Amino acid sequence: MKPTDFAYHLTTYLSKYLPGKAGISQNTILSYRDTFTLLLRFCSDDKAMKIEKITLNSLTKELIDEFLTWLETQRGCAVSTRNQRLSAIHSFFRYLQVEEPGHLFMCQRILTIPMKRTARKAINYMSLDAIKTILKAPDTRCLMGRRDLVLLSLMYDTGARVQEIADLTVADVRLENPPTVKMTGKGNRSRLVPLMTPTAKLLEQYLSEHNLKHAEFGSRPIFQNRSRTKLTRAGIAYILNKYVEAARKLHPGLIPKKISPHCFRHSKAMHLLQSGVNLVYIRDFLGHVTIKTTEMYARADSLMKRNALEKAYQITSPSEMPVWQQNHALLNWLNELGH
């Protein structure tokens, strides 16, 4: 059977354009793939369309609208998930309007479908004391405990995304002064992140213990599981949760209810901001594309807002409330007003 124009362009988009020309990360490509898997399932199950016969002309704006509604009502997806799926669809049709100018009007109609507004979530971050308590939890007398201490320390010190930590190889680390680590984040964009001296020493000891400092081991993942393969995001989350629970038992009021690896990243950013580090430097440190993303930390920091207001505050109100009850003439006049 001859493939349809939709099958051809979707295959080219996912397998060649995104990883090749666009340089999109593997995780994003998988997310986009899942979006179109769900779209095809919707077309097959709810619209009785044969998948092998779906063409570009089949993908109308009305069909995409129905698909987005189906995600929310039938699958129970949150608005944020619905927006994520729509973002993948928008990306495909932006690609398509260049590849197939004859479908330009159809593409532009779909690109007009708006994202839904979502409530802005508060940034979940921890105090410095909470971070210190979690970092004290690993048992450094055993091999895995020492690995976990280095893992958590590096995750906080670099403010890295969990996938960036999982993907780290020995070649990404430079222990000579000044020590740095190369992080490869979204869109395969790389950045050099400075390491503080205590973390650099921990990492050097860890690499020495595992005999990973030799050049021939440059491609080895730094953090491995018992099977000698790199830790996954789920594996790192499991390790963190284990020590979060241990820390929470010791200090119940210090550790927030929900902690994820990304919470370490938020915490590092907030601590840098509270220490007076410029937002531009924090943007580069975290690997944000624009400073608008980084500004969310400034909006979230109520302590800094209060300190700034207190510094700028000028006393304009009296320190004590006037005692009206002592003004007998006024009270008598008010009492007589209704008579």
N, C-alpha and C positions, 0 to 999 in steps of 0.2 A: 504494500500500500504506500502510495506517495505521501510524504509528510505534509501536513498543512502549513500555511505561512506562519501561524501562531506557534506550532511545534518547532519550526526551524528557528524563528527569532528568539523564542524563550530559551532553547538549548544554547544558541550562540551567546545570548546575554549572560546566562549563568556560568557557562563553561569557558568562555573566551573573553568577553568584554569586561566583566567584573574583576576577575583575577588578573587579567592582562593589562588592558588599557586603563581601567579605573583604579587598579591596585587595592581593591577592597579586601579586607581580611576574611579568612576562611569562616569565622563565626558569623559574620554579617551575611556572607553568601549562603550559608546554611539557613539563616533566618529568612532570607528572601525565598529560598527554595521551599521552605515550609509554608510560606504565604501562598505560593502558587499551588502547592499540594492541596491546601485547604480550599482554594478557589476551584480547582478541578473537582474536588469532592463535592462541593456545593453544586456545581453545574451538573454533575452526574446524579446525585441523590435527590436534590430538591427541584432541579429544573429538567430532569430526564433528558439531558443532553449527552450524546455519545462523545467521550473524551477525544477519540481519534478523529472526530469530525469538527471539533471546535476550531474556528478560524478567527482571524483578527476582527472581522465584521461581527462576530458573535459577541464580542466583548464590548457591549454598549455601556454608556454611563449608567443607565437604569439597572443593568445587571450588576455592576460594581456596587451601586447603592444598596441593592438587595443583599449582596454578599456581606457588606459591612453590617447591615441590620441583623443578618443571620448570625454573624459572629457574636453579637451582643445578646440577642434574644435566645437563640438555640444553644449556643456553646457557652453562654454565660461569661464571655470575655469582658474584661474591664475596658474602660474608654482608652486607657493608655495602650492596651494591646491592640485595640481597634485602630488607633492612630499609627501604631508600628506597622501593621499590615498595610494600611493605606500608603504609608511612606514607601514601602517596597513596590507597591503598584505604581505609584507616581514615578519612581525611579525607572521602572521598566518602560513606561510610556514616554518619558523624556528621551530615553534611548531610542525608542521606536520612531518618534517623529523625525529624527534625523535619518534613520535607516529606511523608513517608508514614508516619504513626504506625501504620498497619495492618501495616507490615513491621518494627515495633520489635524483636520477638524475633529475627528473622533478622539485623538490623543488629547487635544486641548480641552475638550469637554470633560474628559476624565480627570485632567489636571486641575479643573476648577472645583472638584469635590473637596470641601474644606476639612481640616482637622477639627475634632471636637475639643472644646475647652475642658480642661481637667483642673481639679482643685490642686493648688500648689502644695506639695507635701513639705513638711518641716524636715530640715536636714538632720539626720540621725548621726550624732557624733558623741564622743566620749571626752571626759576630762582627762587631763594629763595623769592624775592619780589613778584613774581607771585603767589607762593604758599600762602604767607601771605595775599595777596589781596583776593584770593578765600576763605580762611578760615574766612575772615571778613564778607563775604556775608550773611551767615545764620542769620536769625532773632532770636536771643536767647530769645526773649520775649515770644515766643510760644513753645509748647512742641516739635513739629516736627523740628523746627529750632535748638533747643538744641540737639536733636538726630542727626541731620545732621552735626552739628559742631563736635560732638564726633566721628561720623563715618569718616568724612574727615580727622580729626586730627589723628585718629588711623591708617587710611590707609596710610597717609604720614609717620608718626612716625615709623611704623613697616616695611614699604616697602613691604607690603603684596600683594599677588595676590588678585584680586577681589573675587574669589571663596573662598579664605581663610577667607576673612572678612565676607562673607555671611554665612559661616559655623561655625563661632565662637559661642561658648556657654558660659554661665556664668562660668562653671567649668574650662574653659580654661584660666581664668584671675586670676592672683595672685597679690593682691594689697599690701601685706606686703613687707617691704623692703628686698631685692630690687624687685620692681614691675616687673613682666614679663607677657607675654601672650604666650600661646602655639598655634602655627600655624601648621595646617596639610595641606600639599601641595601635589604636584604631587606624584603619587605612594604611597599615604597615609603615606608619610614620615613626621614626626613631628619635630619641632624645637622650642626652647624657645627663644623668642625675648625680649630684655629688653625694658621697657617703660621709657621714660623720665618723670621727675616729673610733669611738667604741664599737659601732656597727662594722666598720672595716676590719677591726681586729677580730671580732667574732667570726666574720666571714672567712678571714684568712686561716684561722684555727680550724674552721669547719672543712675548708678545701684541703688543708694539710692532712687532717684526720682521715679524709676519704681518698687521699692520694690523687687529687684532681688538679694539682697545680702545674702539671706537665703540659706542654703545648699540644701533644697529640690527643689530649682529652678536651680540646676546645669546644667540640660540638656536643659534649655530654650535658644533659640537663643538670642544673645545680641541685634541684630538690627532686629526689626520687622516692618512689614507694618501695615496698618490700619486693616487688617484682622487677626492680631495677629499671622501671620506666618512669617518665616524668609524672609528677603529681597533676591531677586534674583539678579543675575549679571546684568540683564537688569534694574532692579529697582535701583541698585546702580549707574549705568551709567546715568540713568535719573536724579537722584538727583544731581550728579556731574555736568552734563550739565546745569542744571538750574542755579547753582551758577557760573559756568564758563561764561555763557552769561551775568549775572549781573556784574561780575568783568570786562568783556570785554567792557561793556558800559562805565564804569568809567575810564578804562585804556586800550584803544584799542591797543596800541603798545606793551603792556606788556604780553598779553596772546597769545600764539601760536594759529594758525588757527584750528588745530585739537588737541583735548584733549580727552583722554580716562582714565579710572581708572588705566590702566597699566602705563600711563604717570606719575602718582604719584610715582609708584615703580621705574621707571627710574630716576625720579628727586631725590629721596632719595639716590639712589646709586651714582649718580653723585655728590651730595652734600657731601656725606661721602668721596668719592675719593678726591674731591677738598680740604677737610679738613685734608687730610693726612692719612686717615685710610687705613691700609694695605688691599690689595686685598683679602687675605685669610680670614680676618675678614668679609669683605663685602660678600664674597661667603657664609660663614656660616650664616650671617645675612639674606641673601635673600633666602637661602635654595637651592642654585645651587648644582648640583651633582659634577661638575668639575669646576676648576678655569678657564677653557677655556671660559666658558659662561660668567663669570664675567669680563674677559679681554676686552670684547667689550666696556665697559665703559671707560677703559684707552685709547683704540684706538679712541674713539669718542670725548675725551675731548681736544679740540684744545687749550683752554686757558692754561691747564697744560703743553701741549707740548711746547707752546710758552714760558712760564715761565722757563721751564727746559732748552730750547735752549738759552734763554737770560742769564741764570746763567752760562752756559758753554761757552758762546761766547767770543772769543778772537779777539781783533781788529787787522785785517790784511790788510785792505784796507785803502788808504788815505782818510782823511775826506773831501777833496775837489778834484774835477776833475782838472787835469792839463790843463792849458790854452794853447793849441797848437797854437792858432792864433798869439801869441806873438813871436813864433819862426820863424822869417822872413826868415832865411836861409833855414829852412826845407820847408817852403811854396814855396820859389823860386825854390828849387830843384824839388819839386813835379810838379810845373807848367811847368818846362822845360823838364820833363821826357817824355812827349808825342811828343816833337818836334825833 
